[in-house]
Each structure stands twice: as structure tokens, then as C-alpha cells.
């Protein structure tokens, strides 16, 4: 009998990938066999790093984990259909995240009822970490070593 791997998609802009993202990835790998890290092009967001750089940073950060990094420029639901994976992983840091993520989860499942969203909370240590905080610190050349994987610092 062929074993079926449980896979999930964790998507975002990852601009750049942070220790908070890595926390969610590690927690997800406790439930799923493989994570597809979907790096969104997201032309509506003014990203600091281009898509290729964000993919590279995510690949470096997740090396050795059962994570496949793929860039995409579609709706998440379309990306899920392309990958034939309907488990979506999302992180929740605060109440404001919950409201937004709940709306997005309902919107995604309204577009395709096969979509299931699983929410993970980061550890308290990573609860405040966000890519926007990292980008702001980078603008001022501040220390980000406690916010991003050490492999990422070498590439930034």
C-alpha cells in the first residue's frame, strides 16, 4: 500500500522570512509531513526584496527541513489547486490577526470547499516578530539577528 504524505501550504510574502515564520513551519511539520512554502509575488505590497531573493532566503532558512519553496502569482486557492494540496497553514499572533485570518479562511473555502485552514500560534518569544518590524529595523541598519534565522542574516 502506498503511503500518502500529509502536505500543507504555508504562504505569504515572507519579506523576509523571520524566526516567527520558522516557528510556524516547525510547528506545522509536527502535524504535516511536508510543507509547501508559497512565496507570493504580491504586486500590491511594496516588498523590500524581490521574489527571487525572498525565495532564496526561504530556501536557505528551511534547508534540511521537509519544506519545498515555490513562488506564485495567483490567488492562494488557485495555487492550492495547482499543487493539489488543500490544507492551508496560517500563523496567529494577535486578535487582529485572528479577525483577518478568519475572513481569509472563509473567503478561501467559499472559492473551493476542499480548502481547510489550520492556525498555529508562535511561541511567546516570537509572538511580536513580523517581517514589517524586520524591514523597519533594516532601514535603520539596526540589529535583526534575534529576529531572523542566522542563515538569512548572511544573505541580507
GROMACS elastic network, one bead per residue, 0.5 to 0.9 nm:
[ bonds ]
;  ai    aj funct       b0    kb
    5    32     6  0.78270   500
    5    33     6  0.58276   500
    5    34     6  0.72526   500
    6    31     6  0.81940   500
    6    32     6  0.51351   500
    6    33     6  0.51910   500
    6    34     6  0.66235   500
    6    35     6  0.88282   500
    6    85     6  0.89089   500
    6    87     6  0.87185   500
    7    32     6  0.55206   500
    7    33     6  0.58282   500
    7    35     6  0.57544   500
    7    36     6  0.73638   500
    7    85     6  0.64929   500
    7    86     6  0.82944   500
    7    87     6  0.69395   500
    8    28     6  0.81781   500
    8    32     6  0.65431   500
    8    33     6  0.82869   500
    8    34     6  0.66002   500
    8    35     6  0.50813   500
    8    36     6  0.61421   500
    8    37     6  0.86119   500
    8    85     6  0.62211   500
    8    86     6  0.68977   500
    8    88     6  0.55054   500
    8    89     6  0.64548   500
    9    34     6  0.86802   500
    9    35     6  0.56908   500
    9    37     6  0.59401   500
    9    38     6  0.65760   500
    9    80     6  0.73546   500
    9    83     6  0.88500   500
    9    85     6  0.69686   500
    9    86     6  0.76293   500
    9    87     6  0.62411   500
    9    89     6  0.59090   500
    9    90     6  0.88074   500
   10    24     6  0.88076   500
   10    25     6  0.78263   500
   10    28     6  0.87782   500
   10    35     6  0.67330   500
   10    36     6  0.61657   500
   10    37     6  0.50112   500
   10    38     6  0.60178   500
   10    39     6  0.86371   500
   10    87     6  0.87723   500
   10    88     6  0.60001   500
   10    90     6  0.63308   500
   10    91     6  0.88739   500
   11    14     6  0.80849   500
   11    36     6  0.79417   500
   11    37     6  0.56231   500
   11    39     6  0.58431   500
   11    40     6  0.68758   500
   11    76     6  0.77394   500
   11    88     6  0.80138   500
   11    89     6  0.75785   500
   11    90     6  0.76747   500
   12    15     6  0.84568   500
   12    37     6  0.81402   500
   12    38     6  0.65028   500
   12    39     6  0.55705   500
   12    40     6  0.55922   500
   12    41     6  0.88902   500
   12    42     6  0.87322   500
   12    90     6  0.89820   500
   13    16     6  0.76716   500
   13    17     6  0.83331   500
   13    38     6  0.81634   500
   13    39     6  0.53319   500
   13    41     6  0.68491   500
   13    42     6  0.69307   500
   13    45     6  0.86209   500
   13    47     6  0.79337   500
   13    51     6  0.83801   500
   13    54     6  0.77750   500
   13   131     6  0.88890   500
   14    18     6  0.75186   500
   14    21     6  0.78815   500
   14    39     6  0.65731   500
   14    40     6  0.80463   500
   14    54     6  0.65209   500
   14    55     6  0.84834   500
   14    57     6  0.88537   500
   14    58     6  0.76623   500
   14   131     6  0.67948   500
   15    18     6  0.84087   500
   15    47     6  0.63331   500
   15    48     6  0.65734   500
   15    49     6  0.62580   500
   15    50     6  0.85566   500
   15    51     6  0.88486   500
   15    54     6  0.62350   500
   15   131     6  0.56670   500
   15   132     6  0.77892   500
   15   134     6  0.86920   500
   15   135     6  0.77715   500
   16    47     6  0.89478   500
   16    48     6  0.80964   500
   16    49     6  0.72789   500
   16    53     6  0.88418   500
   16    54     6  0.61834   500
   16    57     6  0.71913   500
   16    58     6  0.79605   500
   16   130     6  0.89422   500
   16   131     6  0.57046   500
   16   132     6  0.86199   500
   16   134     6  0.76330   500
   16   135     6  0.77153   500
   16   148     6  0.81667   500
   16   152     6  0.83965   500
   17    20     6  0.80724   500
   17    21     6  0.61368   500
   17    22     6  0.75517   500
   17    54     6  0.74838   500
   17    57     6  0.68859   500
   17    58     6  0.60455   500
   17    61     6  0.77313   500
   17   130     6  0.87435   500
   17   131     6  0.68354   500
   17   148     6  0.68272   500
   17   149     6  0.80266   500
   17   152     6  0.78915   500
   18    21     6  0.51661   500
   18    22     6  0.63445   500
   18    23     6  0.86135   500
   18    61     6  0.88705   500
   18   129     6  0.71719   500
   18   130     6  0.68662   500
   18   131     6  0.64421   500
   18   134     6  0.79748   500
   18   147     6  0.59309   500
   18   149     6  0.65041   500
   18   152     6  0.85509   500
   19    23     6  0.60078   500
   19    24     6  0.86769   500
   19   126     6  0.67097   500
   19   129     6  0.72109   500
   19   130     6  0.86432   500
   19   146     6  0.79838   500
   19   147     6  0.54982   500
   19   149     6  0.58830   500
   20    23     6  0.50199   500
   20    24     6  0.64930   500
   20    25     6  0.87189   500
   20    91     6  0.86282   500
   20   122     6  0.63838   500
   20   123     6  0.82117   500
   20   125     6  0.86248   500
   20   126     6  0.50201   500
   20   127     6  0.69670   500
   20   128     6  0.80899   500
   20   129     6  0.56155   500
   20   130     6  0.68876   500
   20   131     6  0.88625   500
   20   147     6  0.76884   500
   20   148     6  0.80446   500
   21    24     6  0.51861   500
   21    25     6  0.62049   500
   21    26     6  0.87167   500
   21    91     6  0.78660   500
   21   122     6  0.82820   500
   21   126     6  0.87615   500
   21   129     6  0.86223   500
   21   130     6  0.83362   500
   21   148     6  0.89772   500
   22    26     6  0.61099   500
   22    27     6  0.85243   500
   22    61     6  0.79426   500
   22    62     6  0.78807   500
   22   148     6  0.86382   500
   22   149     6  0.79808   500
   23    26     6  0.52765   500
   23    27     6  0.62580   500
   23    28     6  0.85775   500
   23   121     6  0.86830   500
   23   122     6  0.58255   500
   23   123     6  0.72560   500
   23   126     6  0.74436   500
   24    27     6  0.50819   500
   24    28     6  0.59721   500
   24    29     6  0.85814   500
   24    89     6  0.83425   500
   24    90     6  0.78623   500
   24    91     6  0.63090   500
   24   120     6  0.63143   500
   24   121     6  0.71742   500
   24   122     6  0.59894   500
   24   123     6  0.88872   500
   25    28     6  0.50161   500
   25    29     6  0.61906   500
   25    30     6  0.88068   500
   25    35     6  0.74906   500
   25    37     6  0.87011   500
   25    62     6  0.86834   500
   25    67     6  0.84282   500
   25    89     6  0.87511   500
   26    29     6  0.51594   500
   26    30     6  0.66508   500
   26    65     6  0.86522   500
   27    30     6  0.52432   500
   27    31     6  0.71665   500
   27    32     6  0.89759   500
   27   120     6  0.72480   500
   27   121     6  0.87464   500
   27   122     6  0.82332   500
   28    31     6  0.53367   500
   28    32     6  0.58992   500
   28    33     6  0.85614   500
   28    34     6  0.85830   500
   28    35     6  0.74286   500
   28    89     6  0.72882   500
   28   118     6  0.89385   500
   28   120     6  0.75921   500
   29    33     6  0.59748   500
   29    34     6  0.65866   500
   29    35     6  0.69283   500
   29    65     6  0.85714   500
   29    66     6  0.76840   500
   29    67     6  0.86974   500
   30    33     6  0.76850   500
   32    35     6  0.69354   500
   33    66     6  0.71621   500
   34    65     6  0.85810   500
   34    66     6  0.52011   500
   34    67     6  0.58111   500
   34    68     6  0.77326   500
   35    65     6  0.89475   500
   35    66     6  0.65381   500
   35    68     6  0.64219   500
   35    69     6  0.85129   500
   35    89     6  0.87970   500
   36    66     6  0.87097   500
   36    67     6  0.57313   500
   36    69     6  0.59393   500
   36    70     6  0.70584   500
   36    83     6  0.87457   500
   36    85     6  0.88620   500
   37    58     6  0.81013   500
   37    67     6  0.66093   500
   37    68     6  0.59470   500
   37    70     6  0.61747   500
   37    71     6  0.82587   500
   38    55     6  0.88690   500
   38    68     6  0.83994   500
   38    69     6  0.61022   500
   38    70     6  0.50875   500
   38    71     6  0.56464   500
   38    72     6  0.65770   500
   38    76     6  0.86122   500
   38    79     6  0.82660   500
   39    42     6  0.88321   500
   39    51     6  0.73975   500
   39    54     6  0.73034   500
   39    55     6  0.65382   500
   39    58     6  0.85260   500
   39    69     6  0.71500   500
   39    70     6  0.60232   500
   39    72     6  0.61168   500
   39    73     6  0.85883   500
   40    43     6  0.87237   500
   40    51     6  0.76158   500
   40    70     6  0.86896   500
   40    71     6  0.59071   500
   40    72     6  0.51791   500
   40    73     6  0.58823   500
   40    74     6  0.78895   500
   40    76     6  0.86034   500
   41    44     6  0.87814   500
   41    45     6  0.86396   500
   41    47     6  0.88990   500
   41    50     6  0.81032   500
   41    51     6  0.58632   500
   41    71     6  0.68910   500
   41    72     6  0.60160   500
   41    73     6  0.51604   500
   41    74     6  0.83347   500
   42    45     6  0.56281   500
   42    46     6  0.82273   500
   42    47     6  0.81874   500
   42    51     6  0.89794   500
   42    72     6  0.87152   500
   42    73     6  0.67627   500
   42    74     6  0.86361   500
   43    46     6  0.70368   500
   43    47     6  0.82236   500
   43    73     6  0.85080   500
   44    47     6  0.88863   500
   46    49     6  0.89672   500
   47    50     6  0.67560   500
   47    51     6  0.86410   500
   48   135     6  0.72166   500
   49    52     6  0.80741   500
   49    53     6  0.59287   500
   49    54     6  0.60956   500
   50    53     6  0.54334   500
   50    54     6  0.62892   500
   50    55     6  0.87226   500
   51    54     6  0.51157   500
   51    55     6  0.61179   500
   51    56     6  0.85610   500
   51    71     6  0.71053   500
   52    55     6  0.51329   500
   52    56     6  0.61654   500
   52    57     6  0.86715   500
   52    71     6  0.80617   500
   53    57     6  0.61001   500
   53    58     6  0.85628   500
   54    57     6  0.51054   500
   54    58     6  0.61533   500
   54    59     6  0.85597   500
   54    71     6  0.88439   500
   55    58     6  0.51683   500
   55    59     6  0.61185   500
   55    60     6  0.86381   500
   55    69     6  0.65682   500
   55    70     6  0.71246   500
   55    71     6  0.66922   500
   56    59     6  0.50636   500
   56    60     6  0.61754   500
   56    61     6  0.85738   500
   56    69     6  0.86492   500
   56   155     6  0.87468   500
   57    60     6  0.51770   500
   57    61     6  0.61305   500
   57    62     6  0.86519   500
   57   151     6  0.80769   500
   57   152     6  0.57600   500
   57   155     6  0.70070   500
   57   156     6  0.83406   500
   58    61     6  0.50361   500
   58    62     6  0.60528   500
   58    63     6  0.84080   500
   58    69     6  0.68938   500
   58   152     6  0.80061   500
   59    62     6  0.52842   500
   59    63     6  0.58804   500
   59    67     6  0.83571   500
   59    68     6  0.78389   500
   59    69     6  0.62327   500
   60    63     6  0.53851   500
   60   151     6  0.62799   500
   60   152     6  0.67742   500
   60   155     6  0.86293   500
   61    64     6  0.89015   500
   61   148     6  0.88518   500
   61   149     6  0.62257   500
   61   150     6  0.80794   500
   61   151     6  0.59172   500
   61   152     6  0.62089   500
   62    65     6  0.55082   500
   62    66     6  0.80031   500
   62    67     6  0.64536   500
   62    68     6  0.84411   500
   62    69     6  0.85847   500
   63    66     6  0.82583   500
   63    67     6  0.78134   500
   64    67     6  0.81188   500
   65    68     6  0.86195   500
   72    75     6  0.85970   500
   72    76     6  0.85958   500
   72    79     6  0.70244   500
   73    76     6  0.86950   500
   73    79     6  0.82702   500
   74    77     6  0.80824   500
   74    78     6  0.61950   500
   74    79     6  0.62948   500
   75    78     6  0.52655   500
   75    79     6  0.63657   500
   75    80     6  0.86884   500
   76    80     6  0.60790   500
   76    81     6  0.86257   500
   76   108     6  0.76791   500
   77    80     6  0.50156   500
   77    81     6  0.62694   500
   77    82     6  0.87023   500
   77    86     6  0.82539   500
   77   108     6  0.61585   500
   77   109     6  0.83467   500
   77   111     6  0.71118   500
   77   112     6  0.69685   500
   77   115     6  0.77243   500
   78    81     6  0.50556   500
   78    82     6  0.62243   500
   78    83     6  0.86550   500
   79    82     6  0.50547   500
   79    83     6  0.62183   500
   79    84     6  0.83849   500
   79    85     6  0.86612   500
   80    83     6  0.51129   500
   80    84     6  0.57469   500
   80    85     6  0.52109   500
   80    86     6  0.57919   500
   80    87     6  0.82543   500
   80    88     6  0.83232   500
   80   115     6  0.82777   500
   81    85     6  0.65665   500
   81    86     6  0.73529   500
   81   112     6  0.89768   500
   82    85     6  0.79649   500
   83    86     6  0.84526   500
   85    88     6  0.80958   500
   85   115     6  0.84103   500
   86   112     6  0.89566   500
   86   114     6  0.59991   500
   86   116     6  0.62076   500
   86   117     6  0.83280   500
   87   114     6  0.83728   500
   87   115     6  0.60236   500
   87   116     6  0.50144   500
   87   117     6  0.58910   500
   87   118     6  0.71776   500
   88   105     6  0.87446   500
   88   115     6  0.70708   500
   88   116     6  0.60402   500
   88   118     6  0.60428   500
   88   119     6  0.84315   500
   89   116     6  0.86688   500
   89   117     6  0.58428   500
   89   119     6  0.59179   500
   89   120     6  0.73691   500
   90   101     6  0.75883   500
   90   117     6  0.71059   500
   90   118     6  0.63063   500
   90   120     6  0.62978   500
   90   121     6  0.86820   500
   91    97     6  0.81300   500
   91    98     6  0.89262   500
   91   101     6  0.85331   500
   91   118     6  0.85546   500
   91   119     6  0.55610   500
   91   121     6  0.56660   500
   91   122     6  0.70128   500
   92    95     6  0.79102   500
   92    96     6  0.87185   500
   92    97     6  0.55614   500
   92    98     6  0.61027   500
   92   101     6  0.78502   500
   92   119     6  0.65246   500
   92   120     6  0.60809   500
   92   121     6  0.50212   500
   92   122     6  0.71938   500
   92   127     6  0.83881   500
   93    96     6  0.81566   500
   93    97     6  0.61861   500
   93    98     6  0.78716   500
   93   120     6  0.87820   500
   93   121     6  0.61142   500
   93   122     6  0.67434   500
   93   124     6  0.88864   500
   93   126     6  0.85299   500
   93   127     6  0.52811   500
   93   128     6  0.70641   500
   93   129     6  0.87312   500
   94    97     6  0.52431   500
   94    98     6  0.65296   500
   94   121     6  0.89237   500
   94   127     6  0.78821   500
   94   128     6  0.87406   500
   95    99     6  0.64901   500
   95   100     6  0.88623   500
   96    99     6  0.53703   500
   96   100     6  0.64746   500
   96   101     6  0.85984   500
   97   100     6  0.52781   500
   97   101     6  0.58616   500
   97   102     6  0.83043   500
   98   101     6  0.51352   500
   98   102     6  0.58251   500
   98   103     6  0.85242   500
   99   102     6  0.52692   500
   99   103     6  0.64082   500
   99   104     6  0.87854   500
  100   103     6  0.53007   500
  100   104     6  0.62807   500
  100   105     6  0.86291   500
  101   105     6  0.58993   500
  101   106     6  0.84911   500
  101   119     6  0.87168   500
  102   105     6  0.50783   500
  102   106     6  0.62210   500
  102   107     6  0.85361   500
  103   106     6  0.52372   500
  103   107     6  0.60782   500
  103   108     6  0.85936   500
  104   108     6  0.60064   500
  104   109     6  0.85300   500
  105   108     6  0.51777   500
  105   109     6  0.62027   500
  105   110     6  0.85413   500
  105   115     6  0.83233   500
  105   116     6  0.78404   500
  105   117     6  0.61821   500
  106   109     6  0.51726   500
  106   110     6  0.60352   500
  106   111     6  0.87182   500
  107   110     6  0.50816   500
  107   111     6  0.64986   500
  107   112     6  0.88967   500
  108   111     6  0.52329   500
  108   112     6  0.63995   500
  108   113     6  0.79675   500
  108   115     6  0.67482   500
  108   116     6  0.86991   500
  108   117     6  0.88591   500
  109   114     6  0.68787   500
  109   115     6  0.51916   500
  109   116     6  0.70962   500
  109   117     6  0.85601   500
  110   113     6  0.60778   500
  110   115     6  0.86907   500
  111   115     6  0.85442   500
  112   115     6  0.59309   500
  113   116     6  0.79381   500
  121   124     6  0.86126   500
  121   127     6  0.77955   500
  122   125     6  0.78081   500
  122   126     6  0.58364   500
  122   127     6  0.56782   500
  123   126     6  0.54077   500
  123   127     6  0.61135   500
  124   128     6  0.79178   500
  125   128     6  0.75635   500
  125   129     6  0.83488   500
  126   129     6  0.52637   500
  126   130     6  0.85936   500
  126   147     6  0.80547   500
  127   130     6  0.83991   500
  128   133     6  0.86512   500
  129   132     6  0.85415   500
  129   133     6  0.68209   500
  129   134     6  0.77825   500
  129   147     6  0.64953   500
  129   148     6  0.89011   500
  130   133     6  0.53173   500
  130   134     6  0.64964   500
  130   135     6  0.87748   500
  130   147     6  0.83295   500
  131   134     6  0.50010   500
  131   135     6  0.60778   500
  131   136     6  0.85732   500
  131   147     6  0.89907   500
  132   135     6  0.50335   500
  132   136     6  0.61442   500
  132   137     6  0.86131   500
  133   136     6  0.51858   500
  133   137     6  0.62682   500
  133   138     6  0.86261   500
  133   147     6  0.89856   500
  134   137     6  0.51459   500
  134   138     6  0.61132   500
  134   139     6  0.87416   500
  134   144     6  0.65109   500
  134   147     6  0.70864   500
  134   148     6  0.80740   500
  135   139     6  0.63257   500
  135   140     6  0.89687   500
  136   139     6  0.52339   500
  136   140     6  0.68967   500
  136   141     6  0.88723   500
  136   142     6  0.87335   500
  137   140     6  0.53263   500
  137   141     6  0.61678   500
  137   142     6  0.50750   500
  137   143     6  0.71772   500
  137   144     6  0.69283   500
  138   142     6  0.58671   500
  138   143     6  0.77797   500
  138   144     6  0.74073   500
  139   142     6  0.77059   500
  141   144     6  0.86450   500
  143   146     6  0.77235   500
  143   147     6  0.87525   500
  144   147     6  0.52642   500
  144   148     6  0.64957   500
  144   153     6  0.78843   500
  145   148     6  0.58700   500
  145   149     6  0.73602   500
  145   150     6  0.66527   500
  145   153     6  0.68031   500
  146   149     6  0.79044   500
  146   150     6  0.85091   500
  148   151     6  0.82521   500
  148   152     6  0.64667   500
  148   153     6  0.69112   500
  149   152     6  0.53311   500
  149   153     6  0.67658   500
  150   153     6  0.52046   500
  150   154     6  0.67621   500
  151   154     6  0.54661   500
  151   155     6  0.68838   500
  152   155     6  0.51608   500
  152   156     6  0.62822   500
  153   156     6  0.52133   500
